[in-house]
Amino acid sequence: MVNTVLSLMFVAFAVLGAGAPASASSAAPTDEVGVTAWPTGCRYEIQPSQWRATGATCSSANGGSYRALANCKERETGRVLVAFGDWRQTGWSFAYCPGAYVPIAAGIETSATRK
Protein backbone atom coordinates (compact mmCIF):
# COMPACT_ATOMS: atom_id res chain seq x y z
CA MET A 1 0.00 0.00 0.00
CA VAL A 2 2.78 2.44 0.89
CA ASN A 3 4.63 1.62 -2.33
CA THR A 4 1.44 2.23 -4.34
CA VAL A 5 0.89 5.65 -2.74
CA LEU A 6 4.51 6.64 -3.27
CA SER A 7 4.36 5.45 -6.88
CA LEU A 8 1.20 7.49 -7.49
CA MET A 9 2.79 10.55 -5.89
CA PHE A 10 5.88 10.14 -8.06
CA VAL A 11 3.78 9.82 -11.22
CA ALA A 12 1.68 12.88 -10.25
CA PHE A 13 4.81 14.90 -9.55
CA ALA A 14 6.41 13.82 -12.81
CA VAL A 15 3.30 14.74 -14.81
CA LEU A 16 2.36 17.96 -13.00
CA GLY A 17 5.85 19.15 -12.12
CA ALA A 18 7.45 18.64 -15.49
CA GLY A 19 7.55 21.80 -17.54
CA ALA A 20 8.92 22.66 -20.92
CA PRO A 21 12.69 23.13 -20.96
CA ALA A 22 13.84 26.74 -20.94
CA SER A 23 15.26 28.13 -24.14
CA ALA A 24 16.88 31.40 -25.08
CA SER A 25 14.27 32.11 -27.74
CA SER A 26 11.36 31.89 -25.29
CA ALA A 27 13.08 34.18 -22.77
CA ALA A 28 14.11 36.93 -25.20
CA PRO A 29 11.85 39.95 -25.67
CA THR A 30 10.18 40.09 -29.06
CA ASP A 31 11.47 43.59 -29.84
CA GLU A 32 15.14 42.73 -29.26
CA VAL A 33 17.33 42.71 -32.34
CA GLY A 34 20.49 40.61 -32.44
CA VAL A 35 22.82 39.47 -29.72
CA THR A 36 24.92 41.92 -27.72
CA ALA A 37 28.12 41.42 -25.76
CA TRP A 38 30.34 43.40 -23.42
CA PRO A 39 32.54 46.17 -24.80
CA THR A 40 36.19 45.23 -25.37
CA GLY A 41 39.48 47.07 -25.77
CA CYS A 42 38.51 49.62 -23.12
CA ARG A 43 40.71 52.20 -21.42
CA TYR A 44 40.18 55.13 -19.08
CA GLU A 45 42.28 58.03 -17.80
CA ILE A 46 42.29 61.30 -15.93
CA GLN A 47 42.19 64.13 -18.48
CA PRO A 48 44.47 67.21 -18.38
CA SER A 49 43.94 69.21 -15.16
CA GLN A 50 42.17 72.16 -16.85
CA TRP A 51 39.32 69.80 -17.87
CA ARG A 52 38.65 68.50 -14.30
CA ALA A 53 37.41 65.27 -15.92
CA THR A 54 38.10 61.64 -16.71
CA GLY A 55 37.61 59.92 -20.04
CA ALA A 56 36.83 56.37 -21.15
CA THR A 57 36.65 54.67 -24.52
CA CYS A 58 36.44 51.15 -25.97
CA SER A 59 37.70 49.96 -29.34
CA SER A 60 34.55 47.86 -29.83
CA ALA A 61 31.19 48.21 -28.09
CA ASN A 62 30.02 44.80 -29.44
CA GLY A 63 26.43 46.02 -29.19
CA GLY A 64 26.94 47.08 -25.57
CA SER A 65 27.68 50.44 -23.97
CA TYR A 66 30.23 52.11 -21.71
CA ARG A 67 30.63 55.33 -19.72
CA ALA A 68 33.37 57.15 -17.82
CA LEU A 69 33.47 57.34 -14.03
CA ALA A 70 35.38 59.85 -11.94
CA ASN A 71 36.15 59.89 -8.23
CA CYS A 72 36.22 63.60 -7.49
CA LYS A 73 37.70 65.20 -4.36
CA GLU A 74 37.00 68.68 -2.99
CA ARG A 75 40.38 70.22 -2.18
CA GLU A 76 39.54 72.01 1.08
CA THR A 77 37.08 69.62 2.74
CA GLY A 78 38.37 66.33 1.36
CA ARG A 79 34.84 65.22 0.43
CA VAL A 80 34.70 62.66 -2.37
CA LEU A 81 31.91 62.10 -4.88
CA VAL A 82 31.44 60.01 -8.01
CA ALA A 83 30.69 61.63 -11.37
CA PHE A 84 29.28 59.73 -14.36
CA GLY A 85 29.73 60.33 -18.08
CA ASP A 86 27.19 59.71 -20.83
CA TRP A 87 26.64 56.15 -22.08
CA ARG A 88 28.41 55.65 -25.42
CA GLN A 89 28.81 53.03 -28.13
CA THR A 90 31.61 54.89 -29.95
CA GLY A 91 34.16 57.56 -29.11
CA TRP A 92 34.96 59.00 -25.69
CA SER A 93 32.72 59.36 -22.66
CA PHE A 94 33.73 62.11 -20.20
CA ALA A 95 32.85 62.42 -16.51
CA TYR A 96 33.28 65.98 -15.22
CA CYS A 97 33.98 66.94 -11.62
CA PRO A 98 31.83 69.87 -10.41
CA GLY A 99 33.01 73.16 -8.89
CA ALA A 100 36.15 72.93 -6.74
CA TYR A 101 36.34 69.13 -7.10
CA VAL A 102 39.23 67.51 -8.97
CA PRO A 103 39.47 63.96 -10.34
CA ILE A 104 41.58 61.64 -8.19
CA ALA A 105 40.73 58.36 -9.96
CA ALA A 106 39.27 57.31 -13.29
CA GLY A 107 37.17 54.28 -14.11
CA ILE A 108 34.72 52.79 -16.59
CA GLU A 109 31.31 51.14 -16.34
CA THR A 110 30.32 48.71 -19.08
CA SER A 111 27.04 47.07 -20.03
CA ALA A 112 26.18 44.28 -22.45
CA THR A 113 23.10 46.24 -23.57
CA ARG A 114 22.73 49.44 -25.55
CA LYS A 115 21.92 52.37 -23.23
N, C-alpha and C positions, 0 to 999 in steps of 0.2 A: 504494500500500500504506500509506504513512504517513497519507494523508488518510482512508483507511478506518478505521485504528486510532484516529485522533483523533476521527472521527465517532462510532465506537462508544463511545469513552470519554465523549464529550459526552452521548450518549443515555443511557448508564448513570448518569452524574452527574445528569442532569435527572430521571430516573425515581427513582433511589434517594435523591438529595439533596433532592428537593422534598418539603416537609412541608406540613401544613395551615397556613393563615395564622393568626396569633395573634389572639385576640379577648378582649375584657374579660370576657365571660361564662365562657369556659373557664378564665380565670386566677383568678376570684373564688372564695373559699371558699364552700361550700354553706350554712354557717350564718350568713353575713353578711346583715344586713338593711339595705337602703337604701344610699345614697351619702353619704359624709361629706366635709366640707371643713374648711379651716382656720378657727379662730375669727377674728372680726373685731371692730372697735371696742374694741380692748384698750388698757388703760392700767395703769401700775404706779407705785408711790410708796413712799418711806420713811414709815412710820407715826410718830405722836408718840413722842418719846424714851422715855417710860415703858414703851412696849410692846416696845422693842428688836426691831422687826420691819419687814418690808416687806409690801406688799399688792399684789395684781394681780387685775384683773377684765376681762371682755370683755362687750360688749353682746349678742353672739350667738356661741354655741359652734359653730353650723352642723354639729352632730354630732361635733365634735372636742372637745378638752380643752385646759386651760391650767393652769399653776401658777406661783406666785410664786417668785422667786429673790432671795437676799440675799447680797451680799458683806459679810462681818462681820469687823471688826478688833478685836483685843485691844488695849486701851489701853496697857498697860505694855510688852508685848513687840513690838507691831506685827504680830504674826502675823495672816494673813488666811485665812478659810475661807469656803466657800459653803454656805448653808443653802437647803433646798428646802421649799416648801409642798406641801399635798395637791393632787392633780389634781382639777379642778372642771369642771363644765359650766355652772353658774350661780353667781352670787354672787361673793364674794371668797375668794381663796386667800391665806394668810398664811405667810411664812417667818420663823421666829423665830431670833434669834441667841442662842447659849447663854452662860451665865455672865457673864463680864466683857466679852464681845464686844458691839460696837455696829454697827448697819448703816451702811455707808459708801456703798453703791450698791444700787439696786433694779433688778430685771429681771423678765422673763417668759419662760417656755418654753411653746410651743404645739405641738399635735399634731393631725393630721387624723383621728385615731382616738379613740374613747372609751376612757379609761383608768380 
